[in-house]
Amino acid sequence: MIVTDLELRGMTCASCAARVERGLNALDGVQATVNLAVERAHVEHDVSVSAEELVLAVESAGYQAAVIGAAHEHPAEHADIPAGQLRPRLIGSALLALPVVALSMVMAWQFSGWGWLALALTTPIVVWGGYPFHRAAARTAAHGAATMDTLVSLGTLAAYLWSVVAVLTGSGHLYFEVAAVVTVFLLTGRYAEAHAKRSAGAALRELLELGAKDAAVMRRGDDGLKETRVPIAELRVGDVVVVRPGERVATDGVVVDGATALDISAMTGESLPVDVTEGDAVLGGSLNTTGLVLVRATKVGADTQLARMAKLVTDAQAGKASIQRLADRVSAVFVPAVLVIAALTLAGWLLAGQSAAAAFTAAVAVLIIACPCALGLATPTAILVGTGRGAQLGILIKNPQVLEAVKDIDTVVLDKTGTVTTGVMAVAGLAVSRGEDPDTVLARAAAVESGSEHPIAAAIVAGAKAAGLTIAPVTEFASRPGHGVSGLVDGVRVEIARSAAAHQTGTAVEVSWDGRERGTITLTDTVRPSSAAAVAELKAMGITPVLLTGDGATVARKVAGEVGIDPANVISDVLPVDKADAVKTLQAAGRRVAMVGDGVNDSVALATADIGMAMGTGTDAAIEAGDLTLVRGDLLTVPAALRLSGRTLRIIRQNLVWAFGYNVAAIPLAAAGLLNPMIAGAAMAASSVLVVTNSLRLRAFSAERRSD
């Protein structure tokens, strides 16, 4: 299957989105989802279907489409265009509408022939101000369809034309104020909606703008190495990039010279700058705050973490939660149903012996009040804001379905190494034989291990340095994989080997020389500083934390005790291939499980869980398998991610309840003649703005737990 993303133009409501989606899915081998909020279609299709055929299918439905490529990553950028077009129409129409309303409402001001003045003032409002609605309605009508714009156009034109006939014949009630005010209200709603939708997508735009546009690269020329500024697209793996204070790191890489502090808050939510020096990995998009550094590129273009983050967020925003599909099904038949209801309302009032003016007023109110704008915006705007805010906090939601899975999560399974712990070994204890000096044992062990790159070796060397010991040089270094290392230190051959007690107490190594054991160094994986707080927060949310590890029971219980996990919720001695089975066992017991992990051996378990949360500091395989990626690698983002997902789902439900309830309640009132068309227009416009504004509340979501 091939994936093609399309930028869409001309959609104004859920009916439009549903029509485009039906047109695309009518092609053989095509599975498409259309998102109204970001005006985008995500299409999976067979190789036999070309991008040109997809564009043609959209155009056949009455809309415009263009394939999104590398040069145009996010289609929401054109949100300024409709807002810019609507502003002058809104201002001009509002100024013209004021005297029309005054003349229509204040009987004392109705001089002889005032209807002709009202006609002159209302005509540009309906024709010019309402042009966007009429044009869209005509376009869809030409393709045998009806949308929200059909209702708006029919309602305002009917009120206008009725009034024109009344002025020309000199008899009948005038409805110029209805045509004028409804048009102004709808323009106001559409203008506010366009700006609100742009605000909803602001988080992703900020993320995309983090990337540098060019970079200073050290390139070899005829006269040796020379600094050359090149576009980002020309960067290659292995290039050395010069990053000065105030500049952004152009690509993922490793510092090869210099030291500085990098601001990575925009990508991970980490508030404090991170110190980096030679050998440290850095992320593209990080802001250099102090010193000059040289960075060797390890990933470029679409492979960088910033690009992957942007793609994950963009894909999530273009997707649909299953809860939205109900709204889509309703929208697909909603407009035709409203047209029928309006016609029945008109006929019913006339058959009941009421005046034509009363029947007309009720029918127009039905047309205007029923526009399903809010219904189409209820879900996608909440997803747009929620996923964008998540990206700012270092929480990447892969698809909208995750939001609905969160509500029932009652168990979070935490992989120990690299998740609850740092995955970095540290010296936890030193036991020496009688008569031996502890400092000597540790110093000689560190001297030998300084010749190795093994994590255990690094921990022993770091432990000796932390104790202030001098590390002597080593000669005749030898390594036996799986057994240990040896070397000459101070003229003595020192041997270091794994201890048989390692499985129960952590990792232990025995230090020997002259054929006799001199001491045992115990190493443990250090617990992350935030792990205990994260576990406490999960418990406060009513979620049971479970520790899952391949380590022995003693080590597992020790770590669990440090972070506050109940010993009964510790699963130890689990082989990597059996981690998924442990998750299945919990699910079989009726638990709804979220799994948090970072390694290749966690990928199957992540995919098996109801929700998989991959630590962003982990492997690509784990990140691909997870439903969410926690960029910071901080366990506190786990409860934050669950709360954000739950809050987003709550906002979606609020929006849908309002959108459905509004139409269900308002249509009968309008049909019964209890709603003036002007009030109906104001209510319809306010409904759409209310839904988008409610979604925008997610922008204030905090990763820190509050009383909410």
Long-range contacts (C-beta under 8 A, 24 or more apart in sequence): 1-44, 1-45, 1-46, 2-44, 2-45, 2-46, 2-47, 2-49, 3-42, 3-43, 3-44, 4-43, 4-45, 4-51, 4-54, 4-67, 5-40, 5-41, 5-42, 5-43, 5-67, 5-68, 5-318, 6-40, 6-41, 6-43, 6-54, 6-55, 6-58, 6-65, 6-66, 6-67, 6-68, 7-39, 7-40, 7-65, 7-66, 7-67, 7-68, 7-72, 7-75, 7-78, 8-34, 8-39, 8-40, 8-41, 8-58, 8-63, 8-64, 8-65, 8-75, 9-39, 9-63, 9-64, 9-65, 9-66, 9-78, 10-62, 10-63, 10-64, 10-136, 10-139, 11-36, 11-39, 11-63, 12-136, 12-147, 12-148, 12-149, 12-190, 12-373, 13-147, 13-148, 13-149, 13-331, 13-371, 13-372, 13-373, 13-376, 14-148, 14-327, 14-328, 14-331, 14-334, 14-372, 14-373, 14-375, 14-376, 14-377, 15-145, 15-146, 15-147, 15-148, 15-331, 15-332, 15-334, 15-335, 15-372, 15-376, 16-63, 16-140, 16-147, 16-148, 16-376, 17-328, 17-331, 17-376, 18-328, 18-331, 18-332, 19-61, 19-62, 19-63, 19-140, 19-145, 19-147, 19-332, 20-58, 20-61, 20-63, 21-328, 22-61, 22-332, 23-57, 23-58, 23-60, 23-61, 24-54, 24-57, 24-58, 26-57, 27-53, 27-54, 27-57, 30-54, 33-318, 33-319, 33-320, 35-317, 35-318, 35-319, 35-320, 35-380, 36-376, 36-377, 36-380, 37-197, 37-200, 37-201, 37-317, 37-377, 37-380, 37-381, 37-383, 37-384, 38-74, 38-75, 38-76, 38-201, 38-317, 38-318, 38-380, 38-384, 39-75, 39-76, 39-78, 40-68, 40-75, 40-76, 40-318, 41-65, 41-318, 42-315, 42-318, 42-319, 60-143, 61-143, 61-145, 62-139, 62-140, 62-142, 62-143, 62-145, 70-302, 73-208, 73-310, 73-314, 74-201, 74-204, 74-205, 74-208, 74-310, 74-314, 76-197, 76-198, 76-201, 76-204, 76-205, 77-205, 79-194, 79-197, 79-198, 79-201, 80-198, 82-132, 82-190, 82-194, 83-191, 83-194, 83-195, 83-198, 85-132, 86-132, 86-187, 86-190, 86-191, 86-194, 87-191, 89-128, 89-129, 89-131, 89-132, 89-187, 90-129, 90-184, 90-187, 90-188, 90-191, 92-124, 92-128, 92-129, 93-124, 93-125, 93-128, 93-129, 93-180, 93-183, 93-184, 93-187, 94-184, 94-188, 96-121, 96-122, 96-124, 96-125, 96-129, 96-180, 97-121, 97-122, 97-125, 97-177, 97-180, 97-181, 97-183, 97-184, 100-125, 100-176, 100-177, 100-180, 100-181, 101-177, 101-180, 101-181, 104-174, 104-176, 104-177, 105-177, 115-163, 115-166, 115-167, 115-174, 115-176, 116-167, 118-163, 118-167, 118-174, 118-176, 118-177, 119-163, 119-164, 119-167, 119-176, 121-176, 121-180, 122-160, 122-163, 122-176, 122-179, 122-180, 123-160, 125-179, 125-180, 125-183, 125-184, 126-156, 126-157, 126-160, 126-179, 126-180, 126-183, 129-183, 129-184, 129-187, 130-156, 130-183, 130-186, 130-187, 132-190, 133-183, 133-186, 146-335, 146-336, 146-339, 147-335, 148-335, 148-371, 148-372, 148-373, 148-376, 150-335, 150-339, 151-335, 151-338, 151-339, 151-367, 151-368, 151-370, 151-371, 152-182, 152-186, 152-367, 152-368, 152-371, 154-339, 154-342, 154-367, 155-182, 155-364, 155-367, 155-368, 155-677, 155-681, 156-182, 156-183, 156-368, 158-360, 158-363, 158-364, 158-367, 159-364, 159-677, 162-360, 172-357, 173-357, 175-360, 175-361, 175-364, 175-677, 177-678, 178-364, 178-676, 178-677, 178-678, 178-681, 181-678, 181-681, 181-682, 182-368, 182-677, 182-678, 182-680, 182-681, 183-681, 185-678, 185-681, 185-682, 185-684, 185-685, 186-681, 186-684, 186-685, 188-685, 189-373, 189-684, 189-685, 189-686, 189-688, 189-689, 190-685, 192-685, 192-689, 192-692, 193-373, 193-377, 193-688, 193-689, 193-692, 196-381, 196-689, 196-692, 196-693, 196-696, 197-377, 197-381, 197-384, 197-692, 199-696, 199-699, 200-381, 200-384, 200-385, 200-388, 200-692, 200-695, 200-696, 201-317, 201-384, 201-388, 202-388, 202-699, 203-385, 203-388, 203-389, 203-391, 203-392, 203-699, 204-310, 204-313, 204-314, 204-317, 204-384, 204-387, 204-388, 204-391, 206-266, 206-392, 207-266, 207-267, 207-306, 207-309, 207-310, 207-313, 207-388, 207-391, 207-392, 208-310, 210-248, 210-266, 210-267, 210-285, 210-306, 211-248, 211-250, 211-284, 211-285, 211-306, 211-307, 212-247, 212-248, 212-249, 212-250, 212-284, 212-285, 214-250, 215-241, 215-242, 215-250, 215-251, 216-241, 216-242, 216-243, 216-244, 217-241, 217-242, 218-242, 218-294, 232-300, 232-301, 233-301, 235-297, 235-300, 235-301, 236-297, 236-300, 237-297, 237-298, 237-299, 237-300, 238-296, 238-297, 239-296, 239-297, 239-300, 240-294, 240-295, 240-296, 240-297, 241-294, 241-295, 241-296, 241-297, 242-292, 242-294, 243-288, 243-292, 243-293, 243-294, 243-295, 244-288, 244-292, 245-288, 245-289, 245-290, 245-291, 245-292, 246-287, 246-288, 246-289, 247-287, 247-288, 248-284, 248-285, 248-286, 248-287, 248-288, 249-282, 249-283, 249-284, 249-285, 249-286, 249-287, 249-288, 249-295, 250-284, 250-295, 250-297, 251-284, 251-295, 251-297, 251-298, 251-299, 251-300, 251-304, 252-281, 252-282, 252-283, 252-284, 252-297, 252-298, 252-299, 252-300, 252-303, 252-304, 252-305, 252-306, 253-281, 253-282, 253-284, 253-295, 253-296, 253-297, 253-298, 253-299, 254-279, 254-280, 254-281, 254-282, 254-295, 254-296, 254-298, 255-279, 255-280, 255-282, 255-293, 255-294, 255-295, 256-294, 256-295, 256-296, 257-293, 257-294, 258-291, 258-292, 258-293, 258-294, 259-291, 259-293, 260-288, 260-289, 260-290, 260-291, 260-292, 260-293, 261-289, 261-290, 261-291, 262-286, 262-287, 262-288, 262-289, 263-287, 263-288, 263-289, 266-392, 267-305, 267-306, 267-309, 267-394, 267-631, 268-394, 268-616, 268-631, 268-632, 269-392, 269-393, 269-394, 269-395, 269-631, 269-632, 269-637, 269-703, 270-394, 270-632, 270-634, 305-616, 305-631, 308-623, 309-391, 309-396, 309-629, 309-631, 312-396, 312-397, 312-398, 312-629, 313-387, 313-388, 313-390, 313-391, 313-396, 313-397, 315-398, 315-399, 316-383, 316-387, 316-396, 316-397, 316-398, 316-399, 316-400, 317-380, 317-383, 317-384, 317-387, 317-388, 319-383, 319-399, 319-400, 319-401, 320-379, 320-380, 320-400, 321-379, 321-383, 321-400, 321-401, 321-403, 321-404, 321-649, 321-652, 322-401, 322-404, 323-379, 323-404, 323-649, 323-652, 323-653, 323-656, 324-378, 324-379, 324-380, 324-400, 324-652, 327-375, 327-376, 327-378, 327-379, 327-656, 327-659, 327-660, 330-372, 330-375, 330-660, 331-372, 331-375, 331-376, 334-370, 334-372, 334-375, 334-663, 335-372, 338-366, 338-367, 338-370, 338-667, 339-367, 341-366, 341-370, 341-667, 341-671, 342-366, 342-367, 344-671, 345-670, 345-671, 348-671, 349-673, 358-673, 361-673, 361-676, 361-677, 362-670, 362-671, 362-672, 362-673, 364-677, 365-670, 365-671, 365-673, 365-675, 365-676, 365-677, 365-680, 366-667, 366-670, 366-671, 368-670, 368-677, 368-680, 368-681, 368-684, 369-663, 369-666, 369-667, 369-669, 369-670, 369-675, 369-680, 369-683, 369-684, 370-663, 370-666, 370-667, 370-670, 370-684, 371-684, 372-659, 372-663, 373-684, 373-687, 373-688, 374-655, 374-658, 374-659, 374-662, 374-687, 374-688, 374-690, 374-691, 375-656, 375-659, 375-660, 375-663, 377-655, 377-659, 377-688, 377-691, 377-692, 377-695, 378-652, 378-655, 378-656, 378-658, 378-659, 378-691, 379-652, 379-655, 379-656, 381-655, 381-691, 381-692, 381-695, 381-696, 382-648, 382-651, 382-652, 382-655, 382-694, 382-695, 382-698, 383-648, 383-652, 384-695, 385-648, 385-695, 385-696, 385-698, 385-699, 386-644, 386-645, 386-647, 386-648, 386-651, 386-695, 386-698, 386-701, 387-648, 388-699, 389-644, 389-698, 389-699, 389-701, 390-641, 390-644, 393-637, 393-640, 393-644, 393-701, 393-703, 394-616, 394-630, 394-631, 394-632, 394-634, 394-637, 395-628, 395-629, 395-630, 395-631, 395-637, 395-640, 395-641, 395-644, 396-616, 396-628, 396-629, 396-630, 396-631, 397-627, 397-628, 397-641, 397-645, 398-626, 398-627, 398-628, 398-629, 399-627, 402-611, 402-627, 402-628, 402-645, 403-645, 403-648, 403-649, 403-652, 404-649, 405-592, 405-610, 405-611, 405-627, 406-611, 406-642, 406-645, 406-646, 406-649, 407-646, 407-649, 408-592, 408-610, 409-543, 409-592, 409-593, 409-594, 409-610, 409-611, 409-642, 410-542, 410-543, 410-544, 410-591, 410-592, 411-543, 411-544, 411-545, 411-546, 411-586, 411-591, 411-592, 411-593, 411-594, 412-538, 412-543, 412-544, 412-545, 412-546, 412-593, 412-594, 412-595, 412-596, 412-638, 412-642, 413-546, 413-548, 413-582, 413-583, 413-586, 413-593, 413-594, 413-595, 413-596, 413-605, 413-609, 414-535, 414-545, 414-546, 414-547, 414-548, 414-565, 414-596, 414-635, 414-638, 415-548, 415-549, 415-579, 415-595, 415-596, 415-597, 415-598, 415-599, 415-602, 415-605, 416-525, 416-547, 416-548, 416-549, 416-551, 416-556, 416-559, 417-525, 417-549, 417-550, 417-551, 417-599, 418-597, 418-598, 418-599, 418-615, 418-617, 418-618, 419-596, 419-597, 419-598, 419-615, 419-635, 420-527, 420-528, 420-531, 420-547, 420-559, 420-563, 420-635, 421-525, 421-526, 421-527, 421-528, 421-531, 421-559, 422-525, 422-526, 422-527, 422-528, 423-525, 423-598, 424-455, 424-459, 424-525, 424-526, 425-455, 425-456, 425-458, 425-459, 425-507, 425-523, 425-524, 425-525, 425-526, 426-459, 426-462, 426-463, 426-523, 426-524, 426-525, 426-526, 427-459, 427-460, 427-462, 427-463, 427-466, 427-521, 427-522, 427-523, 428-506, 428-522, 428-523, 428-524, 429-521, 429-522, 430-519, 430-520, 430-521, 430-522, 431-519, 431-520, 431-522, 432-518, 432-519, 432-520, 433-516, 433-517, 433-518, 433-519, 436-518, 436-519, 438-519, 439-467, 439-469, 441-511, 441-518, 441-519, 441-521, 442-467, 442-469, 442-519, 442-521, 443-469, 443-470, 443-471, 443-472, 444-472, 444-489, 444-490, 444-492, 444-494, 444-511, 444-513, 445-494, 445-496, 445-509, 445-511, 445-519, 445-521, 446-471, 447-471, 447-472, 447-473, 447-474, 447-487, 447-489, 447-494, 448-474, 448-477, 448-485, 448-486, 448-487, 448-489, 448-494, 448-495, 448-496, 449-485, 449-496, 450-474, 451-477, 451-479, 451-485, 451-487, 452-477, 452-479, 452-485, 456-507, 456-509, 456-523, 457-485, 459-523, 460-509, 460-521, 460-523, 463-521, 484-509, 503-551, 503-552, 504-552, 504-553, 504-554, 504-555, 505-554, 505-555, 506-551, 506-555, 524-555, 524-558, 525-559, 527-559, 527-562, 527-563, 528-634, 528-635, 530-634, 530-635, 530-636, 531-562, 531-563, 531-635, 532-562, 532-563, 532-564, 533-636, 534-563, 534-634, 534-635, 534-636, 534-638, 534-639, 535-563, 535-564, 535-565, 535-635, 536-564, 537-636, 537-639, 537-705, 538-638, 538-639, 539-564, 540-705, 541-639, 541-642, 541-643, 543-639, 543-642, 544-569, 544-591, 545-569, 546-570, 546-571, 546-586, 547-571, 547-572, 548-574, 548-579, 548-582, 548-605, 549-574, 550-574, 550-575, 550-576, 576-601, 577-601, 577-604, 579-604, 579-605, 580-604, 580-605, 580-607, 580-608, 583-608, 583-609, 584-608, 594-638, 594-642, 596-630, 596-635, 596-638, 597-622, 597-626, 598-622, 598-633, 613-638, 613-641, 636-703, 637-703, 639-705, 640-703, 640-704, 640-705, 643-701, 643-705, 644-698, 644-701, 647-698, 647-701, 647-708, 648-698, 651-694, 651-695, 651-697, 651-698, 654-694, 655-691, 655-694, 655-695, 658-687, 658-690, 658-691, 658-694, 659-687, 659-691, 662-687
